[in-house]
Amino acid sequence: MSTALETEEHQALRAAVAALGKRYGRDYMTTVIREGSHTGELWAEAAKLGYLGVNLPEEYGGGGGGMAELSIVLEELGAAGSPLLMMIVSPAICGTVIARFGTDEQKQKWLPGLADGSLTMAFGITEPDAGSNSHRITTTARRDGTGPDADWLLTGRKVFVSGVDIADATLIVGRTEDARSGNLKPCLFIVPREAPGFGRNQIDMELHAPEKQFELVLDDVRLPADALVGDEDAGLLQLFAGLNPERIMTAAFGIGMGRFALGKAVEYARTRQVWKAPIGSHQAIAHPLATAHIDLELSRLMMQKAARLYDAGDDVGAGEAANMAKYAAGEACVKAVDQAVHTLGGNGLTREYGLASLITASRVARIAPVSREMILNYVSHQTLGLPKSY
Ligand SMILES: Cc1cc2nc3c(=O)[nH]c(=O)nc-3n(C[C@H](O)[C@H](O)[C@H](O)COP(=O)(O)OP(=O)(O)OC[C@H]3O[C@@H](n4cnc5c(N)ncnc54)[C@H](O)[C@@H]3O)c2cc1C
């Protein structure tokens, strides 16, 4: 894979993470999944090597880099077969939001731990009755009393929230009582895992991954005044600051998984021989693999553009590029996995080769955190200026 567009530091980071990924790899991941356990060792080691906090400020123990670096880490772990989905939420969304908008105390409390891996955060925005339409979220925060020191009481439901069981806290997107009508005026709260009234039920997902998804029930969860991150009135800006990294990182997740599947298929097609020559010499097998490679490379270019814009402080430009990168990577991932499975014939469906389960896993990159259709809507309306149907 050509990386000449990247700086020497980025190439070195890519090589070092790839080496770590190789030491863990797909067998490690498969064992973790089969045992129903977690990727704690890989998480801890990646953190110790400075990879998980590579985007966080140096003064809080991070690497002082940005999304360009963090996306390299997730892509390379994914390409080795052991992606860490929680990187999308813990350092990327939550770390970014707290670093940019948190109070000094919140930064002191969370950032060093997010960087050294001793603390993990989940992120909850999706609701059962809102789904793709975040404007409809109804999780509501109200003050119990008056004045800036009054506690908050948070009530509502969330769904599909990843990793709540292993996260020390979840960053919950709610809205204040006086902002329930009209456009979304979100506010972000740090909710500790064991907070009274914060219930979780694991969703029975048909997904071969170590991270689990949860439905959350928040029943008058009492939070101190300082559980609110940033400004009650500037929540939308803060939310977008976290959602762009989420999209860039989901692109990295998709590109990594696509590369892993493609690598397995190419290896197989080179040697599997049922006629005169290996199956990889038939263009019906070779061309779709070549197309998948091109699509993954193109997705990475858009991901790099999004990361560069984001790291340069251009939130608006990054928004469009991050959406496009997430779309392109999601599609490239789904196609690469599909073609990889097909290349292996019957072996594509065996547990031994481990590709069939990626068919479901790859769909995550198409659906979450924002679906393919919602990105096409965004580009239709925001970029092309077409009218809206909904
Ligand atoms: C594995 C996994 C992990 C996740 N982790 C998290 C997490 O950690 N935190 C979190 O908050 N959420 C998480 N999610 C939720 C995810 O972000 C949502 O599933 C996603 O935003 C889509 O919402 P929905 O499932 O309610 O689908 P819906 O909004 O019900 O959409 C269903 C279908 O309708 C289409 N659709 C909807 N509206 C339109 C429209 N206007 N035009 C055209 N098509 C439309 C969609 O594209 C989709 O295909 C996760 C989901 C998965 C699968």
The ligand as an SDF file (V2000), in Angstrom:
LIG
                    3D

 53 58  0  0  0  0  0  0  0  0999 V2000
  -22.9780   -1.7900   15.7860 C   0  0  0  0  0  0  0  0  0  0  0  0
  -23.5860   -0.4620   16.0710 C   0  0  0  0  0  0  0  0  0  0  0  0
  -22.9980    0.3590   17.0070 C   0  0  0  0  0  0  0  0  0  0  0  0
  -23.5830    1.5890   17.3240 C   0  0  0  0  0  0  0  0  0  0  0  0
  -23.0190    2.3610   18.3180 N   0  0  0  0  0  0  0  0  0  0  0  0
  -23.6410    3.5050   18.7050 C   0  0  0  0  0  0  0  0  0  0  0  0
  -23.1310    4.2630   19.8050 C   0  0  0  0  0  0  0  0  0  0  0  0
  -22.0970    3.9200   20.4150 O   0  0  0  0  0  0  0  0  0  0  0  0
  -23.8090    5.3790   20.1820 N   0  0  0  0  0  0  0  0  0  0  0  0
  -24.9500    5.7920   19.5610 C   0  0  0  0  0  0  0  0  0  0  0  0
  -25.5070    6.8090   19.9640 O   0  0  0  0  0  0  0  0  0  0  0  0
  -25.4580    5.0910   18.5010 N   0  0  0  0  0  0  0  0  0  0  0  0
  -24.8300    3.9590   18.0680 C   0  0  0  0  0  0  0  0  0  0  0  0
  -25.3440    3.2280   17.0100 N   0  0  0  0  0  0  0  0  0  0  0  0
  -26.5860    3.6770   16.3780 C   0  0  0  0  0  0  0  0  0  0  0  0
  -26.4170    4.1780   14.9490 C   0  0  0  0  0  0  0  0  0  0  0  0
  -25.7750    5.4220   14.9400 O   0  0  0  0  0  0  0  0  0  0  0  0
  -27.8130    4.1990   14.3030 C   0  0  0  0  0  0  0  0  0  0  0  0
  -28.1740    2.8530   14.0970 O   0  0  0  0  0  0  0  0  0  0  0  0
  -27.8820    4.9860   13.0400 C   0  0  0  0  0  0  0  0  0  0  0  0
  -27.7140    6.3520   13.3150 O   0  0  0  0  0  0  0  0  0  0  0  0
  -29.2170    4.7880   12.2920 C   0  0  0  0  0  0  0  0  0  0  0  0
  -30.2990    5.0070   13.1410 O   0  0  0  0  0  0  0  0  0  0  0  0
  -31.4840    3.8990   13.2210 P   0  0  0  0  0  0  0  0  0  0  0  0
  -30.8250    2.5880   13.4800 O   0  0  0  0  0  0  0  0  0  0  0  0
  -32.4840    4.3720   14.2110 O   0  0  0  0  0  0  0  0  0  0  0  0
  -32.1050    3.8460   11.7880 O   0  0  0  0  0  0  0  0  0  0  0  0
  -33.3420    4.6990   11.2180 P   0  0  0  0  0  0  0  0  0  0  0  0
  -33.1150    6.1530   11.4740 O   0  0  0  0  0  0  0  0  0  0  0  0
  -34.6070    4.1040   11.6860 O   0  0  0  0  0  0  0  0  0  0  0  0
  -33.1720    4.4400    9.6490 O   0  0  0  0  0  0  0  0  0  0  0  0
  -33.5920    3.2100    9.0510 C   0  0  0  0  0  0  0  0  0  0  0  0
  -33.3240    3.2990    7.5460 C   0  0  0  0  0  0  0  0  0  0  0  0
  -34.0630    4.3830    6.9870 O   0  0  0  0  0  0  0  0  0  0  0  0
  -33.2110    5.2510    6.2950 C   0  0  0  0  0  0  0  0  0  0  0  0
  -33.6640    6.6410    6.4440 N   0  0  0  0  0  0  0  0  0  0  0  0
  -34.0330    7.3000    7.5820 C   0  0  0  0  0  0  0  0  0  0  0  0
  -34.3640    8.5620    7.3100 N   0  0  0  0  0  0  0  0  0  0  0  0
  -34.2090    8.7390    5.9810 C   0  0  0  0  0  0  0  0  0  0  0  0
  -34.3980    9.8460    5.0860 C   0  0  0  0  0  0  0  0  0  0  0  0
  -34.7750   11.0310    5.5050 N   0  0  0  0  0  0  0  0  0  0  0  0
  -34.1170    9.6470    3.7700 N   0  0  0  0  0  0  0  0  0  0  0  0
  -33.7100    8.4400    3.3150 C   0  0  0  0  0  0  0  0  0  0  0  0
  -33.5230    7.3620    4.1000 N   0  0  0  0  0  0  0  0  0  0  0  0
  -33.7710    7.5130    5.4200 C   0  0  0  0  0  0  0  0  0  0  0  0
  -31.8320    5.0560    6.9060 C   0  0  0  0  0  0  0  0  0  0  0  0
  -30.7990    5.3940    6.0090 O   0  0  0  0  0  0  0  0  0  0  0  0
  -31.8420    3.5630    7.2250 C   0  0  0  0  0  0  0  0  0  0  0  0
  -31.4590    2.8270    6.1130 O   0  0  0  0  0  0  0  0  0  0  0  0
  -24.7520    2.0050   16.6600 C   0  0  0  0  0  0  0  0  0  0  0  0
  -25.3170    1.1870   15.6830 C   0  0  0  0  0  0  0  0  0  0  0  0
  -24.7550   -0.0360   15.3810 C   0  0  0  0  0  0  0  0  0  0  0  0
  -25.4150   -0.9020   14.3460 C   0  0  0  0  0  0  0  0  0  0  0  0
  1  2  1  0
  2  3  1  0
  2 52  2  0
  3  4  2  0
  4  5  1  0
  4 50  1  0
  5  6  2  0
  6  7  1  0
  6 13  1  0
  7  8  2  0
  7  9  1  0
  9 10  1  0
 10 11  2  0
 10 12  1  0
 12 13  2  0
 13 14  1  0
 14 15  1  0
 14 50  1  0
 15 16  1  0
 16 17  1  0
 16 18  1  0
 18 19  1  0
 18 20  1  0
 20 21  1  0
 20 22  1  0
 22 23  1  0
 23 24  1  0
 24 25  2  0
 24 26  1  0
 24 27  1  0
 27 28  1  0
 28 29  2  0
 28 30  1  0
 28 31  1  0
 31 32  1  0
 32 33  1  0
 33 34  1  0
 33 48  1  0
 34 35  1  0
 35 36  1  0
 35 46  1  0
 36 37  1  0
 36 45  1  0
 37 38  2  0
 38 39  1  0
 39 40  1  0
 39 45  2  0
 40 41  1  0
 40 42  2  0
 42 43  1  0
 43 44  2  0
 44 45  1  0
 46 47  1  0
 46 48  1  0
 48 49  1  0
 50 51  2  0
 51 52  1  0
 52 53  1  0
M  END
$$$$
